[in-house]
Amino acid sequence: MSPAPQWPEPLAPSVRERLDAVLAEVPGHRRTTFVLRVARWWDDLVSGLAPYPDPAAVAGRLLELAATAYRDRDDELHLLDERRSLEPDWFQRPEVVGYAAYAERLAPQGTGLAGVAERVGHLRDLGVRYLHLMPLLQPRPAPNDGGYAVADYRQVRADLGTMEDLRALTRTLRGEGISLCLDLVLNHVAREHAWARAARAGDERYRAYFHVYPDRTVPDEYERTLPEVFPDFAPGSFTWDEELEGWVWTTFNGYQWDLAWDNPDVFCEMADVVLFLANQGVEVLRLDAIAFIWKRMGTICQNEPEVHQLTQALRAVARIAAPSLIFKAEAIVGPNEVVHYLGQGRHHGRVSDLAYHNSLMVQIWSMLATRDARLATHALGRFPQVPTTTAWITYLRCHDDIGWAIDDADARAVQADGAAHRGFLSDYYSGEFPGSPAQGLVFQHNPATGDRRISGSAASLVGLGTALAGDDPSAVDSAVARLLLGYTIVYGYGGVPVLWSGDEVAQLNDDAWAAVPEHADDNRWAHRPRLDWQRVLTARADAASAEGRVYAGLRHLARVRAGLPHLHASVPAELVATTDPGVFAVLRRHPVGPLLELYNVTEQPREVPAWWVRELGLSADSAVDALNGYPPNLTEDGAIWLSTYQPVWLVRP
């Protein structure tokens, strides 16, 4: 008979006694499971806490928090934990499609979280299995950075409902096979948060939760190397606070106080918040601003090694108490940095499970503007491999602006000038470039660097608004084709493709974006419109309309994708240079055979030679286009013929 599992040896006897007390009323089989999980994740937990002077002591504190959360976890969530432990790749599967929205803009007006549940049928119709609702925890009063200045992690915004409403929503979604993702802002809290209020009241314990300096000496040293995130809105990285009687670190806005993650008390507080949200039925946490949490003099204070160590420890705590919870890193950084958020080296597969593939979004828009795939093929092709247990979040648009993250070295590799190309993209998508149909808005123009980011809905950026205004059916056709091509690339790249709310019916920019006073200075609200339900009904009823074609196209993509094992996230995407710069190609090698994705990024027909296809393991005259179930169109000499903005997914029949 096997001996009963025991607590790890390094655990102090006093910690063991407290753990036993917490779990005293837990059924025996569940107590055994908890002890086994602690044994499994102990090393990850302690090594992740290495930035602190006494990692084992901090680990003991965290295990008490985890045991309490485990004890209080609902039976239904314990069952979900068991299921996900048997299906750890659930989020990597090709049938998983995501959707992102603001809750109040997805639900019928005034219905809050209860109204989001009314949209479940719509989401399932699109194949959605993952729903990301933008920040809905209680923020400070406006301005609040779109909800990212959190005043209370344990309360839902009053206009959306209560924490019980959130639990009811997660139960409804779970019953429909949809996992809820929420934002957890790690780097900072609102000035009105209880911790900040206590600090302002003179509590030294809570003052140590923040980076506070009596004068400008240290802040000035840090700012020698710190970039400004919002140079227009909030220049500088420190703010003087009269009540605090000090300069407090404020990376984003003066009302968002950076947390001092070098203080283990902060780590324990945030771990407890993670476990609290997991017990509400949240299945994915978007770790917002994670790149900024560790500060080091002489650096830009982003992507420091301790960020990945602490994420590993946070993940270990979650795996012990609620293993169905996964992490998504919000790190919009370069290729060589972003892969670390999915785990490289000693953190391989031990940090976040998901990360944003911001570069894919940027390169899709670049291809559509230039009608040239060479830069995208080179830039995306140099991404290091990520752990096979993780997945990219891929997307065409999101809630944020588009920053033209074009690396100068990548541009030079294809005989282009990086700065000039970034300027061209800003001109093109703001409609300033001659002949551009795009209707984007310039966001945060920085005259010193020339940086001009772009706001705008996907449909407006592909020129649908211009085409409709000009009553030009041909231009409408081209705009719809560009929009669907962009999303086909997103759905075919692997990982979790995420639809931004409104894109499914080709919604245009919200012309009234500035009507809400707190939005008036932030044109990103132009591409955050309320979901136009009448437009959804039109899309369903009129298949020939622009919105109908986009809606049907996206539903079809989800169905096709679900049937292709090649699109499991563990299968890497290989970027392959084609013989034609107007064709973008992605190859995915799977034991059932290769999937070759071809995308004509131009309005002119293109050809792909048969010999080139054969070299990649497929025969053009015997392959099938999975997107329509038929053989591809071939020219007289056997080349694959691609029409205007046509995507083709070639597989063996």
N, C-alpha and C positions, 0 to 999 in steps of 0.2 A: 504494500500500500504506500502510495507516495505521501511524503510529509506535507503538512499544510504550508502554503506559501507564507513567507515571513517578510517583515519590513526590511529594507536595506540596512546593512550593518552600520553605516555612518550616521544613521538617524539617532539623535540623542534619546535616551530613555524617556525623558519628559515629553518629547514630541510624540513618541510612540503611545504613551499613556493618553495624551490628548486626542490622538487619532482614534484610538480604541474607544474613547468616550464618545466622540462624535458619531462613530459608526455602530454604537452599541445596539441601536434599535433597527439596524439595517439587516434584512434577511441574510442568512449565511452565505448563499451563493453569490449575492451581490457584494458582500464584504470580500469574498475571495477574488472576485473580478477586480475590485478596486486595488487590492494588494498586488495582484498580478500586473495591473497596469502601472502601478508605482515602480515595480521591479523593472518593467520594460522600459520606462521613460526616465528612470532616475539619472542615468548617466547624461542623457541629453539635457535634462533640467539643470544639473549641477554644472556641467561644462558651459552651458549657456549663461550661467550667472557669474562666470569668471570675472567680469568687470567689477564685481563687488568684493570687499575685503574678506567676507566670510560666506562663500557661496552655499555651504551646507546649512548654515543657520537660516539664510533666506529661503532655501529650499524647504526647510521644515515649516516655516511660516506659510509658504505657498501650499504645501500639502494639507494643512489644516483648512485653508480656504477651499481647496479642491474637494476635500472630504465633505465639508458642509454642503457645497453645491451638489455633489453626487447624492448625498442623503436626501436632499430636497427635490431632486429631479423627478419629473412626472414619469409614470410607468410607460406612457406612450413614447417619451423621448429616450428612455432606457432601451426600448425595443428598436427605435431608430438607430441608436448607437450600435446595437448588435448587428443590425442589417448592414450598416455602413462598414462595420469591421469586416464583414464577409464580402462586401462589394466596395473596396477602397477606391476603385477607379470610377465610381459612379459619375463624377463630374467630368471625366475624360471621354465619355462615350459619345459617339456621333449623334445620338438622338437628343443630346442636350443642346438646346438653343436658349439664349438669354434675352432678357428685355430689361431696359433701365428707364426709370421715370421718376418724377416727383409725385408723391402719393396724391397730393391735392390737385394735380394736373392730369392724373390718370383717372381718378374716381370722378363720378358725377359731382358737379359743383356743390360744395357744402356738406358732402357725405363722409369725408374723412376716410379713416381706415376701413370702416364698414363698407364704404363705397368701392374700395379697391377690390373687395371680394366679389362685387358685381361684375367686375371685368375678367374674372377667371375664364369664362367661356371664350372670350376674345383672345386671351393669352394662349389657351390650349389650341385654339384654331390656328395659331401661328407656330405651334410646336414648342411653345415655351416650357422649359423645365426649371428655369432659374430666373428669379425676379429680383432686381436690384432697385430698391426704393431709396431715393436720395435722402439726405440727412433729415431725420424726423424726430430725433431726440431733442429735448427742450433747449433751444438756443437763447441767447440774450435777446432783448428787444432789438429791432432793426436800428442801425445796420448790424448784420451778423454774418457776413460773408456767405450768404446763401444758405445759412443753417450750420456752417462749420465752426461757429463760435459757440460751443456747447456749454450751457449753464448747469445742466443736470443730465447725467448719463442714465439715470434711472426713471426718467419721466418722458412721456411722449408729448410732443407739441399739443397744447390745449385745443387748437383748431382741428386737430386730426383725431383726437380721442384720448384714451387712457392706455396704461400698460395692459390692462385686461383686454382692451380692443386689439392690441398688438398680438397678444396670445391667441385670441380668437381668430385673427387673420392667419397666423402661422399654422393653426390647426386646419383651417379651411384649405390653405395652399398645400399643406402636407397631404391632405386627403386627395388632392388632384395631382400629386406627383410633382409639385413645384416647390423649390427650395428658396427661402427668403434670404436675401443679402442686405445687410445694413452697414452704414458707415460708422466706424469707430475712429474718432479723431484722436490720434496718439500724441501728437507733438505739442498740443496746446489746449487750454480751456479758456472760456470766456472770463473776462474780468469779474463777472458776476457769479461765477461758480463758487460753491461753498468753500473750497480750498483757498481761492483767491480772496474771498471775503475775510476769511480767518487771518490770512497773511496781512491784509490791509488793517485788520483790527489789532495787529501786534503779536499774534501767536507765532512764536519762533519756529515751532515744529512745521507749521504750514508755510511760513516764509521760506523754509528750506526746500519746499516743493518747486520753487521757481529760481531762476537765475536773476538775482538782485544785486546791484552794485551801488555804493553810496555816491560815486561821482563818475565822470566820463573816462577815467583812465583805462580800465579794462575794456569797456565797450568800444572805445576808440581803437584799441589794439585788435580786437576781434574784427571790427569793420574794415580793417585794411584788406581783408581777404573775403569778406562776405558779399555775395551778390544780392541785389534787391529783387524781391519777388514781385512786388507791386510798386514800381517807381512812381506811378501817377497817384495811386490811392494812398500809399503808406511808405514814403521814402525812409530809409534807415532800418535798422534791426533792433533798436532799443527805444523805449518810451519812458519818460519821466512820469512817475505817479506820486502825487502829493501825499495821499494817505499812506502809501507804502514808504515814502521818503527815500526813494531810490529809483535807479534806472532798471527797468525790468526788460528781459529779452522778449521781443515781439517780432518774430520773423515775418508774419503776414500782415497783421493790422495791430494798431495800438491797443485794441480791446481783446486781442488774443494773446494770452500769456503762455510762453513756452514752458513746458514742464522740465524739471531737472531730473532726467532719467539716471543720472549718476547717483541719485538718492534711492536706495532700495525700497524705502517707504512708497515712493511713487510707483515703482514696479508692482509692488503688492497691491496697491490701490487699483491699478489698471487691470491686473490679473483678475481681481475680484469683479470688476466691471465686465470683463470678457465672460466670466462664468455666469454672471447674472443674465446677460443677454442670451447666452446659450440656453439657459433655463426658461427663457420666454419662447423658445422654439426657433430662434434665429440659427440658420445653418451655415451662413457664410458671413464673415466680417471683413469689410474692406478697411484695411489698415491705412487710414488717411495720413498723409504727410509723414510716413514712416521714415523716409530718407533723412529727416531733419533731427531725429530725436537725440543724437549724441553730438556734443559740442567739443571741438578741439581747436585750440589756438593755432593760427597760422594756416588753417584750411578753410574751405567753403562751408564746413560743418554740414556736409551731406555725405551719405554713403560710407560713413566710418565703419570700421570692422565691428565695433560694439553693437551697431544696429542689428547685424545678422546674429550675433551671439544672443542678444536679448530676445529677438524674434524666436530663435530656437527654444529658449526657455519658456516663452509665453505659449508656444505651440505645444511644448511638452505638458504644461499645466492643463491645457485644453484637452489633450489626448487622454489624460488621466481621468478627468471628470466628465467630459462630453466629447467622445471621439468622432461624433458625427459632424462636429463643427470644423470648418476649414477656413483658412486665411487667404485673403487676396491682398497683395501688396500694391499700394498706390504709389508707385515710384516712376515718375516720368523722367527717366535719365537715359544716358546713352547705352548702346548694346553691351559694352564691356562691364557696365555697372548693373544694368537691370537683371542680368542673368543671376547675379548673386542673391537676388531676392527670391529666386526659386531654388537656390542652393548650389554652391560650387565648393570644391575642396572638402574640408572637414564638415561643412554644413550641407553637403550634398543631400537633397531631399529632406532636409530637417528644418526648413524655415517656412516660407509661405507656399501654399499649394497652387495659387494662381497669381499671375502678374499681368499687367496691361502691356500689350504690344503696340505702344504708341507709334513706333517707327512704321509699322505696317499701314496705319491710318495715313500718316504723312506721305508715304510713298505712293499710296493709291491716288491721293489727290494730285501728287506731282505727275504721275503717269497720265492722268486724265487731262491735265493742263498742257503737258508737253507732247503727248501722243508718243512717248518714248519710254521703253521699259528698262533701258540699260542701267540707269542710276539705281532703280529699285532692285534689280537683280543683283547688282554688286553690293549695295548697302545691306539688304536683307540676308544675302548669302554669307556675310561674315559674322552673323550672330553665332556665338558659341552654342553648343548643344546644351539643353537643359535636362534635368533629371526626368526619366521616363514616367515618374509618378506625379508629375506636375502638368500644368496646362497654361497656355496663354489665353488671356481674354483678348479677342479680336473684335474690331469695331470700325465702322465707317465714320460715325459721329458719336459724340458723347455730350455731357452737359457743359463741358469746358470749351474754351477757345481752341483754335489750332495754332500751335507754335511751330514754325517751320524748322524742325530739328533735322536740318540737312548738314551732315558733317563735311567740313571743308576737304578732308582727305578723300572721302567717298566721291565728292564732286570732281576732284582732280583726277581720280582714277578713270573717270569717263570723259575727260577733257572738258570739264565744266568749271565755272567759278562759283564757289559756294555762296558767297555774299550776293553775287548777281542773281543766282538762281533763287535764293530766298526772297530777294526783292521782286523778282518776276512773279513768284507765287503769290505774294501779297498783292501785287498789282492785278494779277489775273483774277483772284477770287474776291477782290473788292470791286471788280468791274472796271478798273481803271485802264487795263490793258486793252488796246484796240481789238475789237471783235469778240471780247470775252462776254459770254452771256451770264456770268456769275453775278449774284447779288449779295455778296458777303459784306460785313462791316469791319472796319479796322478797329482792333482792340489793343489798348496799351501801346501806343506808338512811343518808342523810345528814340528821340532824336540823336542821342549820343551814340547809340549802336546801330540805328537804322532798323531795329527790330519792330515789325508790325505783325501782330498776331491777328487772326481772323475769326469772327463770329459768323454764324449763319447755319440754317438747317441744311441737311444734305440735299434736299430738293431744290432749294434756292441756290446752292453752290454749283449744282450741275446745270443750272440755267432754266429750270422748269418755269419759274415765275416770269422770266423774260419771254419765253416761248408762248406762254398763255396770254400774256399782256399783248403780244404781237399777233395773236390769233394765227399762229403759224403751226399747222399740224405736223409738218416735217420736223420742225425744231422741237416740238413736244415729243415726237417719237425718239429723237436723238437724246433728249434729256432723260426720258424714262429708261432708255437703253443704258445710258451712262450710270444712272442710279442703280439699276439692277446688276450691271457689270461690277460695280464697286462692292455691292453686297455679295455677289457670287464669289469674288476673291476672298472676302471675309469668311464666308461659310466654308470655303474650300481649304482654308489655311490650317485647319485643325484647331484644337483647343475649344474654347467656348465662344461662339460668335454671339455678339450682343446687339440687339436692335435698340436704337434710341427711339423713345416714344414719339409717335407721329410719323416717323420714317416709313412705317408700314403702309401709310396711305399718302405718302409724298407731301406731307404738310410743308407749307412755305414759312418763311420768317413771319413772326408775329409783329405786325406793324404797330401794335399798341404796347410794345414791350416796355416803354418808358412811362406808361400811364400809372403804374404803381410807384409811389414816391421813392421807396427804398431801392427800386430797380433803375431809377432814372439815370444813374451814372455808370451802369453796367450793361453794355449792349449784348452780353452773352444771353440775356433773357429773350433776345430775339429768336434764338433757336431752342427755347424751352417753352413752347406754347402748350396750352391746355389741349389734351387730345380731343380733336374735333370729331365727336361721335357721329354727327351727320355725315361727315366725310367717310367714316367707316361704313355706314349704311349704304352710301353711294357706291363705295368700292365693292361691296358685296353684291349690289344689285346691277351695276353697270360694268361689266368686264372690259368694255372697250375704252372706258375713261382712263385718264392717266393714273388716278388713284387705284382704280380697279386692276389695271395691269401690274402695278407695283405690288398690290396686296396679293394677288394671285401668284405672282412670281416668287414672293417670299415664302408663301405657304408651300409652294412646289419645292423650293430649295430645301426647306426643312424636311419634307418627306423624302426627297432623294438622299439627302445627307444621312438621315437615320439608317438607310439601308447600305451604307458604304463603310465596311470595317476599316478601310484605308484611312478614314478620317478620325479614328481614335487618336486622342492627343498623344499617346505614347509613340506614335509613328511620326518621325520627324519630317518636316517639310524641306525638300531640297530645291534650291533655286537653280534653274538651268538656263543658261544663255541660249537664246534661239538664233536662227539665221536672220531674223528680221527684228530690228529694234522696236517695231510696233507691236510685237507679241510678247506678252509676259507668260512665263511658264513655271509651274510648280510640279515637282515629282514627289510622290509618296510611295515608298516601297513597302509592301505588305506581303505576308506569306501567301495570300490568295492571288497575288499578282500586283503589278504596278497600277497606280492611278496617275495619269498625266493630265494636268490641267493647263489648258491653253486659253489665253485671254487676248483678244484683239482690242488694244486700247486706243484705236483710231477709228475715224469715221469712214475709212477706206477699206475695201476687202484686202485680206492678207492670205498668204499661203505658207504652209509649213511642210517642208520636203518629207517625203516618205522615208528616205534613208535616215534622216535625223530622228524620226519617231522610232524606227527599228533599233537604233543604237541605244534607246532608252528602254527596250524590252517589250515594245508593242508593235503590232503590224497595223498600219493604217487601214488596209483593206479588210481586216477581220475584227478590228476593235469596235466598240460600241460607245456612243456618247451617253453616259449615264443620265445626263440632264434631260434627254428626250427618249431614250430607249432605242434609238436608231443608229445605224452606222453614220459616221461623219460624212459630210459632203466632200467629194474628191474631185480633183481636176483630171484632165485626160492623162496626165503623166503620173497620177496616183498621189499627188500632194493633197494635204488637208486644206480645204478652202474655208476661210472664216469671213463671215459677213460683218457689217458694221457693228462694232462693239460686242461681238459675239463671244461668249464663253463656251468652251467645250471641255467635258470631263471624260477622258478616254479610259476605258477599262476593257479587260478581256471579257467576252460574253460568257 
